[in-house]
Structure formats: structure tokens, C-alpha cells
Amino acid sequence: MDSNIKTKFCNGISDISDSYSGFIIDQWGVLHNGEKPYEGVVECLKELKARKKHIIILSNSGKRSDENKERLKKIGIGPSLYDQILTSGEMTWQGINDQDDGFFVGLGKKVFVISRGGDRSIVNGLDVEVVDDPAKADFMIISGSDAPKKTLEDYEPILKVAVRKSLTALCANPDSRGVMGANSIMGPGTLARRYQDFGGVVHYIGKPHQPIFKHCIKILQDKEIYPGQTIVIGDTLAHDIMGGNSVNIDTCLVRTGLHAGSFENANTPSSMNKALTLLVNQFNNVRPLYLVDSLKWGNALPDRKHKKRAIR
């Protein structure tokens, strides 16, 4: 999108819902904060479904789609509120399983996994062996981190061993930062970029890279919904907005999630535009077509003094 196009400030998703049939919605930072849904999210999804919108939840989660489905269900976002979930973890699993396309070809059978809490579910059911030493692996998966318990420096010795073995790394979650409650934490994408700094080869699977968005486009086209009828709603310029723009899909930025702090003192259209412009200048002049406080439906203006910005 041309950075000179002015972003439209919306009071709620109802302002734009009539213009689109397909909704590609980010998970963390838009639907929930890692612990519970933002206020108004469930009602908004219900309104969209009542209007026969096709909703794809698109997440840079290192977990597979079914696991994310269960996670959402536990916090109150049931499967009736959307049509599909697509995760970078799911695309990684499918690619490793097939090993017949692109950089997945010939990866090998022994894998070293960097994940959150030692989670190895990303390789469950695959014909691979998980090894505990990167020196014994054929390739590496980076799907999570134990931040804030562990820092980037804590992972560097492992990454250096992997570089010496010339392991190809698959980053199943390209997010540099993640939302956890009211805080942001280091994401797997940060580990992957440090691996590149050390000379390692990394293939990123997920937003903002085009393959995962093109997969969404294919899903929607099968429903006779085309890019011009589709919108991407996310909380980050670097992943959601940049990714949507790269495949010529309209985008909407929510003020919850990772950029919430940038809008903390933006209480007027003028101050919101100034805050957004500062952000846009940091991210290659990528500008969303719409800006909304949160994924809420109603037209009532929120209490902008509320720090969590999750009020309808």
C-alpha cells in the first residue's frame, strides 16, 4: 500500500464489515493477550459470523492448528466463532512431513528443536528423531523460546554449535516479540535472526512472508472470496500489515497487542495520526488502511484512558 494513503480511524469493526467477505485475523494481540480474550472480541466474532463472513485465524504460532484450536476453546473462543485456523507451525509440520517442495526437500531425519518449555508437539507424528544435541542433528526447528526466563545470550552457545554443524534452521514462528499478559517477551524470530548473525541459514515460515498469506488466499478463493474482498487484521506492522500489503490485501491495525505502548497517549485523531506515522516510519513506510482500538464491534467510542485498551 502507498504510504501516502491516509489511514482511516474506525470506532469498531462494524465500520468496515460491509466492505469485506473474508477476514484474516491474527491471534495473539488481537483476539487475546495469551491469557484471556480482549473485551468485545467474542461479540465481534459472533457479529461477523452472523453476517456470513469467512474468518481465518492466522497465527505465527509454532504449534499446529488443532492445538491452537484447543487453546482458544479453553479461553472462551470456540470453533463456532471462526472457520479455520492456519499456523506457521502447521505449515512447518506439513512441509517436513512431505519434504517434496522448496527448502523442505532433503532436510533429513534428525532434528534439534528449540521451543517453549521443551514442547516437541511440532514434530509429533513425523518420521523424524528428536535429538538433544544440535551436533547430532540434520536440521533445526525454532518454534518458541523460554523468555523471559531465558535471554538471547542463554541460547547463543546452542546456536553456535548448530552453525558449526551447518544446520538449516526452520523458524516456525517469525515473531520477534510476543504478547504475554500485559507484557511483551522475546519471540522465536529473534533467536532465528541471531542464528543468521552467526552465519546460519534460516527459512522463515509464517507472517510476513508471502507463502502463508497465499495459502489463505487459496482457501478463500475456493469459497469464491478474492483478495479485493479480503482484509487482514493484526497488531503488528512488521508481520500482519506488511504481510497483507505484500499480497495486495487491505489491512487493519488494532491498538491492542505489541504496538499498544506507542498509542498510550494518543487520545485525539491528530495524536493517533502522529503516533501511527512514527510507527510507519520505523517499518519501511508500511501503512494500514484502517486503525481501530481493538477487535470490537460497536460504534461507541472507548474509554481511551484505560491502559489495556480493551473496552468496548
C-alpha positions as CSV (number, residue, x, y, z in Angstrom):
1,M,0.0,0.0,0.0
2,D,1.2,3.5,-0.8
3,S,2.4,5.1,2.4
4,N,0.8,8.4,1.3
5,I,-2.7,6.9,1.6
6,K,-4.3,8.2,4.8
7,T,-5.3,5.6,7.4
8,K,-9.0,5.7,8.3
9,F,-9.7,5.7,12.1
10,C,-12.6,3.3,12.9
11,N,-14.7,3.1,16.1
12,G,-15.3,-0.6,15.6
13,I,-15.2,-3.5,13.0
14,S,-18.8,-2.7,12.2
15,D,-17.4,0.4,10.3
16,I,-15.7,-1.8,7.7
17,S,-17.5,-5.2,7.8
18,D,-19.8,-4.5,4.9
19,S,-16.8,-4.0,2.6
20,Y,-15.3,-7.4,3.0
21,S,-16.3,-11.1,2.9
22,G,-13.0,-12.6,4.0
23,F,-11.3,-11.8,7.3
24,I,-7.8,-13.0,8.1
25,I,-7.3,-12.3,11.8
26,D,-4.2,-12.5,13.9
27,Q,-4.5,-14.4,17.1
28,W,-2.1,-13.1,19.9
29,G,-2.5,-9.4,20.5
30,V,-5.8,-9.2,18.5
31,L,-8.1,-12.0,19.9
32,H,-6.4,-12.4,23.2
33,N,-3.3,-11.5,25.3
34,G,-2.1,-15.0,25.9
35,E,-4.3,-15.4,29.0
36,K,-7.8,-14.3,28.1
37,P,-9.7,-12.7,25.2
38,Y,-9.8,-8.9,24.9
39,E,-13.1,-7.5,25.9
40,G,-15.5,-7.3,22.9
41,V,-13.7,-10.0,20.8
42,V,-16.3,-12.8,21.2
43,E,-19.2,-10.4,20.4
44,C,-17.3,-9.1,17.4
45,L,-16.7,-12.6,16.0
46,K,-20.3,-13.5,16.6
47,E,-21.4,-10.5,14.6
48,L,-19.1,-11.3,11.7
49,K,-20.3,-14.9,11.6
50,A,-23.9,-13.8,11.7
51,R,-23.2,-11.8,8.5
52,K,-21.7,-14.9,6.8
53,K,-18.1,-13.7,6.8
54,H,-15.4,-16.3,6.3
55,I,-12.9,-16.0,9.1
56,I,-9.4,-17.4,9.0
57,I,-7.3,-17.1,12.2
58,L,-3.8,-16.7,11.0
59,S,-1.1,-17.1,13.6
60,N,2.7,-17.3,13.8
61,S,2.3,-20.0,16.4
62,G,4.9,-22.7,16.5
63,K,2.1,-25.1,17.4
64,R,-0.1,-27.0,15.0
65,S,-3.6,-25.7,14.1
66,D,-5.5,-28.2,16.2
67,E,-3.5,-27.3,19.3
68,N,-4.3,-23.7,18.8
69,K,-8.0,-24.6,18.4
70,E,-7.9,-26.2,21.8
71,R,-6.1,-23.3,23.3
72,L,-8.6,-20.8,22.0
73,K,-11.5,-23.0,23.2
74,K,-10.1,-23.0,26.7
75,I,-10.1,-19.3,26.9
76,G,-13.6,-18.9,25.6
77,I,-13.1,-18.6,21.8
78,G,-14.9,-21.6,20.5
79,P,-14.7,-23.1,16.9
80,S,-18.2,-21.7,16.0
81,L,-16.7,-18.2,16.0
82,Y,-14.4,-18.8,13.0
83,D,-14.0,-21.0,10.0
84,Q,-10.3,-22.1,10.1
85,I,-7.0,-21.7,11.9
86,L,-3.8,-21.7,10.0
87,T,-0.5,-21.5,11.9
88,S,3.1,-21.3,10.8
89,G,3.6,-24.5,13.0
90,E,1.1,-26.3,10.8
91,M,2.8,-25.3,7.6
92,T,6.1,-26.4,9.1
93,W,4.7,-29.8,10.1
94,Q,3.2,-30.4,6.6
95,G,6.5,-29.3,4.9
96,I,8.6,-31.6,7.0
97,N,6.2,-34.5,6.5
98,D,6.2,-34.2,2.7
99,Q,9.8,-32.9,2.2
100,D,9.0,-32.5,-1.5
101,D,9.0,-28.8,-2.1
102,G,11.4,-25.9,-1.8
103,F,13.7,-25.8,1.2
104,F,11.9,-28.8,2.8
105,V,13.5,-31.2,0.3
106,G,16.1,-33.4,1.8
107,L,16.1,-31.9,5.3
108,G,16.9,-35.3,6.9
109,K,15.6,-37.4,9.7
110,K,17.3,-36.0,12.9
111,V,16.1,-32.7,14.3
112,F,17.0,-30.4,17.1
113,V,14.1,-28.4,18.5
114,I,14.2,-25.0,20.3
115,S,10.7,-24.4,21.7
116,R,8.9,-23.1,24.8
117,G,9.0,-25.4,27.8
118,G,10.6,-28.3,25.8
119,D,7.5,-28.6,23.7
120,R,8.1,-31.0,20.8
121,S,4.5,-31.3,19.5
122,I,5.5,-29.6,16.3
123,V,7.1,-32.9,15.2
124,N,4.5,-35.3,16.7
125,G,3.6,-37.9,14.1
126,L,6.5,-37.1,11.8
127,D,9.1,-39.7,10.7
128,V,11.9,-37.8,12.4
129,E,14.0,-38.3,15.5
130,V,14.4,-35.5,18.0
131,V,18.0,-35.2,19.3
132,D,19.1,-33.3,22.4
133,D,22.4,-32.2,20.8
134,P,22.5,-30.0,17.8
135,A,25.8,-31.5,16.8
136,K,23.9,-34.8,16.1
137,A,21.1,-33.2,14.1
138,D,20.4,-32.9,10.4
139,F,18.3,-29.7,10.8
140,M,16.9,-27.5,13.4
141,I,13.4,-26.1,14.3
142,I,13.0,-22.8,16.2
143,S,9.4,-22.7,17.3
144,G,9.5,-20.9,20.7
145,S,11.6,-19.6,23.5
146,D,11.6,-19.7,27.2
147,A,11.6,-15.9,27.5
148,P,11.7,-14.1,29.9
149,K,13.2,-16.9,31.9
150,K,15.9,-17.3,29.3
151,T,17.6,-14.4,27.5
152,L,19.0,-14.3,24.0
153,E,22.5,-14.8,25.4
154,D,21.4,-18.0,27.1
155,Y,20.7,-19.5,23.6
156,E,23.9,-18.4,21.9
157,P,26.1,-21.4,22.9
158,I,23.5,-23.8,21.3
159,L,23.2,-21.6,18.2
160,K,27.0,-21.6,17.7
161,V,27.1,-25.4,17.9
162,A,24.4,-25.5,15.2
163,V,26.3,-23.1,13.0
164,R,29.4,-25.3,13.2
165,K,27.3,-28.2,12.1
166,S,25.9,-26.1,9.3
167,L,22.3,-26.9,10.3
168,T,19.5,-25.4,8.2
169,A,17.0,-23.8,10.6
170,L,13.3,-23.7,10.1
171,C,11.8,-20.8,12.1
172,A,8.2,-21.9,12.7
173,N,7.3,-18.6,14.4
174,P,8.9,-15.5,12.9
175,D,7.6,-13.1,15.6
176,S,10.4,-11.0,17.1
177,R,8.3,-10.2,20.1
178,G,5.3,-11.9,21.7
179,V,2.4,-10.8,23.9
180,M,2.2,-12.4,27.4
181,G,-0.4,-10.8,29.6
182,A,0.4,-7.1,29.9
183,N,4.0,-7.6,28.8
184,S,5.9,-8.4,25.6
185,I,8.5,-11.1,25.5
186,M,11.3,-12.2,23.1
187,G,9.9,-14.2,20.2
188,P,11.5,-17.1,18.3
189,G,12.2,-14.8,15.3
190,T,14.8,-13.0,17.5
191,L,16.6,-16.3,18.0
192,A,16.4,-17.1,14.3
193,R,18.0,-13.7,13.4
194,R,20.8,-14.2,15.9
195,Y,21.4,-17.6,14.2
196,Q,21.7,-15.7,10.9
197,D,24.1,-13.2,12.6
198,F,26.3,-16.2,13.4
199,G,26.2,-17.4,9.8
200,G,23.4,-19.8,10.0
201,V,20.8,-20.4,7.2
202,V,17.2,-19.8,8.3
203,H,14.0,-20.3,6.4
204,Y,11.1,-18.3,7.9
205,I,7.6,-19.9,7.8
206,G,4.8,-17.5,8.6
207,K,4.0,-13.8,8.6
208,P,5.0,-11.5,6.9
209,H,6.3,-13.9,4.3
210,Q,4.1,-14.5,1.3
211,P,3.6,-18.3,1.3
212,I,1.3,-18.4,4.3
213,F,-0.8,-15.4,3.0
214,K,-1.0,-17.1,-0.4
215,H,-2.3,-20.2,1.3
216,C,-5.0,-18.1,2.9
217,I,-5.9,-16.6,-0.5
218,K,-6.3,-20.1,-1.9
219,I,-8.6,-21.1,0.9
220,L,-10.7,-18.1,0.4
221,Q,-10.8,-18.4,-3.4
222,D,-12.2,-21.9,-3.0
223,K,-15.1,-20.1,-1.3
224,E,-15.2,-17.6,-4.2
225,I,-13.8,-14.8,-2.0
226,Y,-11.0,-12.9,-3.6
227,P,-8.2,-10.6,-2.3
228,G,-10.2,-7.5,-3.1
229,Q,-12.9,-8.8,-0.8
230,T,-10.5,-9.7,2.0
231,I,-8.9,-7.8,4.9
232,V,-6.1,-8.7,7.2
233,I,-6.5,-7.6,10.9
234,G,-3.4,-7.6,13.1
235,D,-1.5,-5.9,15.9
236,T,1.9,-5.6,14.2
237,L,3.1,-3.6,11.3
238,A,6.1,-5.9,10.7
239,H,4.1,-9.1,10.4
240,D,0.4,-8.6,9.8
241,I,0.3,-5.3,7.9
242,M,3.5,-5.8,5.9
243,G,2.4,-9.3,5.0
244,G,-1.1,-8.3,3.9
245,N,0.3,-5.4,1.9
246,S,2.8,-7.8,0.2
247,V,-0.1,-9.7,-1.4
248,N,-2.3,-6.6,-2.1
249,I,-4.9,-7.3,0.6
250,D,-6.3,-4.4,2.7
251,T,-5.1,-4.2,6.3
252,C,-6.4,-3.0,9.6
253,L,-4.2,-2.4,12.7
254,V,-5.5,-2.8,16.2
255,R,-4.1,-0.8,19.0
256,T,-4.0,-3.8,21.4
257,G,-1.0,-6.1,21.3
258,L,2.6,-5.2,20.5
259,H,2.1,-1.5,19.5
260,A,-0.2,-0.6,22.4
261,G,2.5,1.4,24.1
262,S,3.1,3.5,21.0
263,F,-0.6,4.7,21.2
264,E,-0.7,5.1,25.0
265,N,-1.0,8.9,25.0
266,A,-2.9,9.1,21.6
267,N,-6.3,10.5,22.6
268,T,-7.3,12.5,19.5
269,P,-7.2,11.9,15.8
270,S,-4.2,14.2,15.5
271,S,-2.2,12.4,18.2
272,M,-3.2,9.0,16.8
273,N,-2.0,10.0,13.4
274,K,1.2,11.3,14.8
275,A,1.8,8.0,16.8
276,L,0.9,5.9,13.7
277,T,3.2,8.0,11.5
278,L,6.1,7.4,13.9
279,L,5.5,3.7,13.7
280,V,5.1,3.7,10.0
281,N,8.5,5.4,9.6
282,Q,10.1,2.6,11.6
283,F,8.6,-0.2,9.4
284,N,9.5,0.7,5.8
285,N,6.6,3.1,5.4
286,V,4.1,0.3,5.6
287,R,0.7,1.9,6.5
288,P,-2.6,0.1,7.3
289,L,-5.7,1.2,5.6
290,Y,-7.6,1.2,8.9
291,L,-6.8,1.7,12.6
292,V,-9.1,0.5,15.3
293,D,-8.7,0.4,19.1
294,S,-9.4,-3.3,19.4
295,L,-11.4,-6.1,17.7
296,K,-14.7,-4.9,19.0
297,W,-17.9,-4.5,17.0
298,G,-19.8,-1.5,18.4
299,N,-19.6,2.1,17.4
300,A,-19.3,3.5,20.9
301,L,-16.0,5.3,21.5
302,P,-13.9,3.5,24.1
303,D,-12.6,5.0,27.3
304,R,-9.1,5.9,25.9
305,K,-7.8,6.3,29.5
306,H,-8.0,2.6,30.1
307,K,-4.4,1.3,29.8
308,K,-5.3,-2.1,28.4
309,R,-7.4,-0.6,25.6
310,A,-9.8,-3.5,25.6
311,I,-13.0,-1.7,26.5
312,R,-16.0,-1.7,24.1
